[in-house]
Amino acid sequence: MQHGDLVQYKLGRHETSHGVIVRPVTEKDARAWVHAIDRPAYWIAWFDGEQTTWAFGRDLTLISEAAQNENR
């Protein structure tokens, strides 16, 4: 997954949420990195809230990939 991808999060009794990948969790993210050090995790801007949070990649379903800018 990469920046701009549209994703869905649904885990257990949590309501389904949709958002956009902002960036991967990295070692610069201190507390999040401790949990995600050995598995992919991403920061997500959710459509149903103002807060950006992170989630493990395995808990996300890719809905659509970000449009690629061919002029790069």
SULRA-V548013 format. One record per pair of residues at least 12 apart in sequence whose C-alpha atoms are under 8 Angstrom apart, sorted by the first residue. I is the first residue (numbers start at 1). J is the second residue. Records with the same first field share a line. If there is no record, write none. Layout:
# SULRA-V548013
I: J, J
This chain:
# SULRA-V548013
1: 21, 57, 62, 65
2: 21, 22, 23, 24, 65, 66
3: 20, 21, 22, 23, 66
4: 20, 21, 22, 65, 66, 67
5: 20, 21, 62, 63, 64, 65, 66
6: 18, 19, 20, 21, 62, 63, 64, 65, 66
7: 19, 20, 21, 60, 61, 62, 63, 64
8: 60, 61, 62, 63
9: 59, 60, 61
10: 59, 60
11: 59
17: 46, 47, 48
18: 46, 47, 48
19: 44, 45, 46, 47
20: 44, 45, 46, 47
21: 42, 43, 44, 45
22: 42, 43, 44, 45
23: 42, 43, 44
24: 40, 41, 42, 43
25: 40, 41, 42, 43, 54
32: 54
36: 56
39: 56, 57
40: 56, 57, 58
41: 54, 55, 56, 57
42: 54, 55, 56, 57
43: 55
